[in-house]
Structures are given as structure tokens and as C-alpha cells.
Amino acid sequence: MIKLYDHPLSGNSYKSRLALNHLGIEYERINVDVFKGEQNDPKFAALNPNKKIPVLVDEDFVMWESNALLFYIGKKYSPNDIYPEDPRTHGLVAQWLLFGKTSIDPNLAMARYLTRFGSGEEHELQQLAKCRAHGMQALKILDDHLHDNEFLAGDYTIADIGCYPYVHLGPEGEVDIEAYSSVMSWIERIQSQPGYISMED
């Protein structure tokens, strides 16, 4: 059985849980309390030298980096409806997952972190303002694309699963996602998918 090292507040861990639940795959969750520094434990560091969650362990195979985990889960259990095999759609999935890691997560996830857990010092407030501004730029790109597309790469895929968590969590970083109507409709469509679970589940 797959083991997933995660934390309930981690949007990155949530991505893997969304994919696994959509596919109906049983897995074991192992909590890593990052607020207590458990990611620095030598046993965990042996799994991921970058000392971050999530980490996926499938028998003797170990992987980390949240969006890479989505590719692995999708491919391992293919054929399925969230992992397209044709080159063009597969390329679009990769495009949006990389966009998620270069433009969505660094800004919306960091805005959330600084808002909820930051010190409020001046340098953090300056960083927070930049994250919110750049996060809104990413949301505008998403919104423009989703105006004419129900999902990021055609049908519902791991691209949507990878980009959804920190967009959905935008309000926790005091980013007004409701200003982006197409993004809001996309969120509703994702939440209506079979196997959907919330972060709290």
C-alpha cells in the first residue's frame, strides 16, 4: 500500500490525496508535524533530503515534489481519466503543472503562509504584498483561460488537481479569488468531481 507523508494544512500534500481519492486508491497517511520540525528528523530526511512534504513511498520506491507525485500516480494507475496519454494533452498537463509551481504556489501559497503564520515584520509585509500582486496576475491568466475552457487541459486532469489547492486557499492569504468568475466556476466543477475530498477530510 502507498504511504503518503503529509500534514493536514499542506496544500501540496492535499494534491496527492485528491488524485488518490479520485482514482479510489487506498493509501496510508503518515502525519509529519512540520510545525514541530519533524521534517528534520533523520529518518524523514533519509526519504527526502529536501526535508519537505509530501513524500510518497510505494514499496521500495520513494518520491517527493508534489506535482511529480501527480505524474507518478496518474501513470501508475493508467489508463484513467485524469492522466491523458496523447502527446498534446499530456503536454498541456505538464504546462499547467509547471505554471502552478512557478506562478501559483510561490505566490498564493506564500501569501497564505505569511498571512496565517508570519511575524508581521516589515520585510515580511513587503514580501506579502508582492506575493498577493503576483498571485493575482496568475489568477488573471487562469481566469482568461477558463473563460473558454471548463478545465485546464481539456477534461479534468492532474493539471486541475495540481493547481486547485492554493487557488482555492487564496482567501487564507487575503487574496480575493471571487473577483475571478471563471476561476470560481472552475472551483465548483472540481468540487463536483467523483472522489473529491476537502482538505479537512
N, C-alpha and C positions, 0 to 999 in steps of 0.2 A: 504494500500500500504506500502511496505517495505520502511523504511528510512535508508539511509546509510550516516553516518557521516564520512567525508573523507577530503582529501586535494589533489589537482591535482598532487603534486610532490611525493605523498606517494605510493611506490610500494606495500605496504601491502594493502592499500585501493583498488588499481588497481586490485588485485586478485579477490575481490568480484565483482567488476564491470565486469570483464571478464566473470565470471561464470554466473552472472545475464543476461548479454547480450547474451551469448551463448544460454541460455535457453529461451530468449525472454521475460524475466520478467520485467515488469515496476517497477521502483523504484524512490524514491526521493533522490537526493543528497543534503546533507547539508554540506557546507564547514566549516571546523574548521581550522582557521589560526593558525597553531602551531608556526609560526614564531612571532606571536603577543601574544603567550601564552594563546590562547583561550581554550586550553585543560585543563587549570587550573581553568576555570570558575566553580563555584559550581554546576551549572545546568548540565554541561557536566560531572563533576566528580561524580555526582549522577548516571549517566549512566554507567560510567566506573571509578571505584576507582583507576585504574592504570593510568588514565589520558593520554591515548594513543588512536590513531585512527588505524583502523576503529572501529566503533560501528554500529551494525545493530539493528534496532528496528522494530519488526513485531507485530503490535498492542500493546499488553501489555507485549511482550516478548523481552528481551534485551540480546544481546550477544556481546562479544568482543573477541579478539585474532583472527588474520586474517585467519589462517589455520583452526581454529574451525568453523569460518563462512562458509568456503567452505563445510565442512561436513554438516552443517545445511542446506545450500542452496541446496546441492545435494540431501539430504534426503527429504526435504520438498517437492521438486518438482519431486521426483521419481515416476515412473520409467523414467529414462532419460539416455542419452548416456555418460554422464560424471561422473555418480555415480554408480559404479558396486556394485551389491548386493552379488555376490558369495564370500564366505569367503576368498579364496586365493587372488583374485584380490583386494578385499577390504583391505586385509592385506598389499598388496604391495602398495596400495594408501597411507595407513597410514604410512608405512615405508618411502616412499619418501617425504611425507609432513613433517614428523619429521626430516628427513635428511635436508630438506630445512630450518627448524628452528634451527637446531643445527650446520649446516655446511655452508649453502649457505648464508642465511640472515645475521648472525652475522659477516660475513667476507666481502662479496661483498656489502651489504647494508652499512656497516660501512665504507668501503673504499670509497664508493660514497659520503657518508656524510662528511668524513674528507677532501676529495679532493675538494668538492664543497663549503663546509661551515666551514671548520676547520680554526683554528687560525694560523697554520703553526709552532706552538711552537715545541720544540724538542721532548717532550714526546708524542705529537700527531703524529709527523713524525715517531717515533718508532712504535707506535700502527698501523699506516697506513701501514708500511712495513710488519708487522705481518699479518694484515688483507689481504693484497694482496697475500702474500705467502700462507696462509691457504685457501684463496679463490681459488687460482689456484689448490690446492690439491683437493678441492671439484669439480672443473670443470673437473679435470682428471678422477675422479670417474664417473661423469656424462657422460663424453665422452666415456669412456670404455664401459659403459652400453649401450649407444645409438649407439655404433658401430654396435650392433646386434639387436637393438630394435628401432622401429620407435618412440615409446613413452615410458614413464617411467613404466607404469603398464599394458602394452599391447596396448590397444587403448587409444585415447586421453581422459584424465580424469581430475578430480580436482587436481591430483598429478602434472600434467604438468602445470596447471593454477597456482598452488601454488609455483612452483619452477621457473617458467619462468621470472617473473618481474625483480628480481635482477640479474639474469644471463644476461638477455637482456640489463640491465642497467650497466653491468660491465665496459664498456668503460668510463662511467662517473666517475668511480673510478680509471681510467687508468689501467685497467686490460684487457689484450689482449685476448678477447674471440675468436678472429679469429684464434688463434693457435689451437683451438679445432674444427676440421672439423665436427665431428658428432654432437656436440652441435650446430654449426651453421646451419646444415641441420635441426635439431630439431626445432630451432627457426623459420625457414622458414615454416615448416609444421604447427606449431602453428598459425602463422600469416595467413595461408590459411584456417583456420577453419571457419565454419559458425558462424556469430555473433562476430567475432574478432573485437576488437577496440584497438586503440593505447592508450597510457597514456594521450595523448592530447585530445582525443575525449570526 
